[in-house]
């Protein structure tokens, strides 16, 4: 299995798209920095939305996480699983006494490893770019915290934010892998993944129609059954001064990971029976 994972890792970095995506981390942050600089001109420095070196890591990620990151994850999963299976590349590897389940598991581990690497590069780049674009304020405001944060406290906060962000992408990835495995074409995999993401974006806001009929806590729990909404709003509430919905959000993410991983396992087992 170790040799298979190493082989998949090498194949991944032979793709030009892989290097383009890695280069997109600092490039995307430069675009975000330019936008946030302009936004600073309209904000008071005592607001948590005001960007400093210390909070740029979070502010530069928050808007990208539930859009760009999810889109990149969808593309990689589709290319590495659906396309290779339908074009026969996986079947060629299976001739060498490798099961479909082993191959998909190796690919998923490689994707998660690459995603982790991308998060690290994004995090380090955010501090490097933040030093050039923004003031290194000694203390600054953070969402849902009354006390100002020092640079060191902000670093710990940012690491917590990135850690939870990574878990949300793993949960999204579990769904997208299942869609990739059951899809008969690359187009279907992309379409199914986009459909899932759009549905996850939209239904929480549709639920607001019923917000007047239920209490706020119950509504928030329904709202945070959507992983993109956890990415967009839930992470900051989980690491607030008074954390909220921590167990609920972690439970939702855990459910997505376990449930869709099991569905993928059963689907692969069935496919192997008919190969």
N, C-alpha and C positions, 0 to 999 in steps of 0.2 A: 504493500500500500504506500509506503514511504517513497519508493521509486516512482510509483505512478503519480503521486502528488508533485514530486520534483519535475517529472516530465511535463506535467500540465503547467507548472509554473514557468518552465522554459518556453513552452509553446505560447503562453500568454504574452511573454515579453518579446516574442518574435513578431507580434502584431504591431503595426504602426499606430493603430488606434490606442493601444496601451500607453505609449509614450506621449501621444497627443493629449490624452486625458490627464496624465501626470503633469504635463505642462500647463494644463488648464487651471490647476490649483492656484499658482501665483497669478496667472493672468486674470482669473475670475476675481481674485482678491484685489487686484489693481483697479478693476472696474468698480467693485464695491467700495473701495477706499475713495475713489473719485466722487461717487454718488454721496457717500456719507460726509465727505468734506463739505459739499454743497448744502447738505441737510443741516450741518452744524451751524451754518450761517443763519438759520431760521429758528434755532433752539437755544434755550438757556443752558449753560454748562452744568447746572444742578439737576438736570433731568437725566434719567437712566438711558434715554435714547441718544443723548449727546455722546459722541465717540471720542475716546481717548485711546492711547496705546494699550492700556490694560484691558479694556472691554471690546476692542476691535475684533478679537478672536471670536467672541460670541455674536456680536452684531454683524460681522462679515459672514457668519455661517447661517444664522437663523433663517434668512430669506432664501438662501440657496438649498437648505437641507431638504425641505419638502417639495422642491421642484427639480433643480438640477441634479442633486444627488440621487434621487429616486429614478430620474430619467436615465442617468448613466448606468445605474444598477440594472435597469430593465434591458438596456442595449447589450451589456456584457453577458447577462444570463441568457438572453436570446441567442447571441452569437455563439456562445460556448456550449450550449446544450441543444436547443432546437435545430439550429442550422447544421451543426456537425452531425447530429443524429439523422436528419432528413437527407443530407448529402452523402451519407454512407461513411463518413470519417470515423464515427464511433464503432461502426460494425467492423471496420478494418482492425481497430485495436482489440475488439472482442475476440477476434480470431486467435489472439495471443493469450487465451485462457483468462480473460478478464471479464467479469460480469458487468452488466449494464448498471447495476446498483453501485458497484465499486467505482466505475467511471464517473457516474454522476456525483457520487460522494466526493471524489477527488476534485472534481471541477468546482463544486460548491465550496469546499475548503479553500481552494485557491482563490476563488472570487472573494470570499470573506477576508482572506489574508491580504489580497490586493486592496480591498476596501479599507482595511485597517491601516495599510501603508499610506493610502490616499489621505486618510484623516490625519495621520502624523505629519505628512508634508503640508497639509492645509493649515494645521495648528502652528507649526514652526514658521511657515511663511507669513501667517497673520501677524505674528509678533515682529518679524523682520520688517514687513511692509508698514506695520503700525508705527514703528519707531520713526520712519521717514515721513509719514503723512500726518501724524497726530501728536498732540502734546502728551508728554509723559506725566500726567497729573499724579500728585502724591496720593490723593484720595478722590474717589468718584462714586456716584450713585449706581446702584444695581437694581434691577427689577424686583419688586416685592421684598425689598430690604429697607428698613428705616435707617440703619447705620451705614456710613460711607465705608467703602472698601479700600484697603491699601493694595499696592501692587502684588504683594505676596498672597493676600486673601483673594484677590481677583484671579491669580493664577490657579489656586485650588478650585475656585468656582468654575473657571473655564474648563479645567480638566473634568469636573463632574458633568458639566454640560456636554462636552464631547463624548464622554463615556456613555451617557444615556442616549445621545444622538446615534452612536454606533449601534447600540442595542435596537433602536427603532429601525435602523436600516436592515439589521439582521431579520427582524420580524417582517418587514416589507419583502425582503429577499426570499423568505420561506414561501410566501404566496406566489411570487413571480417565478420561482423554480417550479412549483407545481403547475402553473399555467404553461411554462415552457415545455414541461414533460408531456402534458396531455395534448399540446397543440400539434397539428399535423403539418403546419407550414410556419415559416418565419413570420409571415404577415399576420397569421392568426395569433402567434405568440405576442407580437408587438401590440396588436389590436386588443387582445385580452388583457395585457398588462396595463395599457393606457386606459382601457375601460374600468379596470379595478381602481386605478389611481384617481380617475375622474369621479367615480362613484364615491370613493372614500373622501374626496374633497367636498363633494356636494351634499351628501345626505345629512351631515351634522347641521348644516345651515338650514336645510329643509325642516329639520326637527324643531327649529326655533319657532315654527308656527304653533307648536304645542307647548312652548315654554311657559305660557300663562296658566296651564292646567296642572303642572307638576312643580314640586319644589326645586330650588336651584341646585341642590346637591344631586338629586336624581337626574335632573337634566344634564348636569356636568358629566355624570357617569356615562350617560348615553352618548354625549358629545365626544368623550374620550374613548369610545369603542373604535374610533377611527385612528389608525396609526399616524396618518399625516397631520391630524389635529393635535395629537400628542407631540409631534415634531414642532408644530407651529406655535402651540400655546402651552401644552402640558408639561414640557420639560422645565420651563421657568417656574411653574407652580410647584413642581416636585422639589426644587432646590431653593425655594423661597425661605424667608426667615421663619415663617410658620408653614412648613411643607403640607401640601394638600394632594390627595389622590395618589400618593406614592404606591401603596399596595395595589390599588385598583389599576393604575396604569401599567405597573410591572406585571400584574396578572393578565391584563389584556395582551401585552406583548408576548408573555410566555405562552398564552393560549394560541396566538397566531403561529408561533414557532413550532410548538408541539403538534398542533392539529394539522397544519399543512405539511409538516415534515412527515407525519404518519400517512397522510393521503399520498404524498409523493412516493413513499416507501411501498405502499400497497399497489400503486400504479406501476412502478418499476417491476415489482414482483410479477404482476400480471403480464407485462410486456415481455419479460424474459421467458415466460411459459410458452409464448407463441413465436419466439424468434427462431 
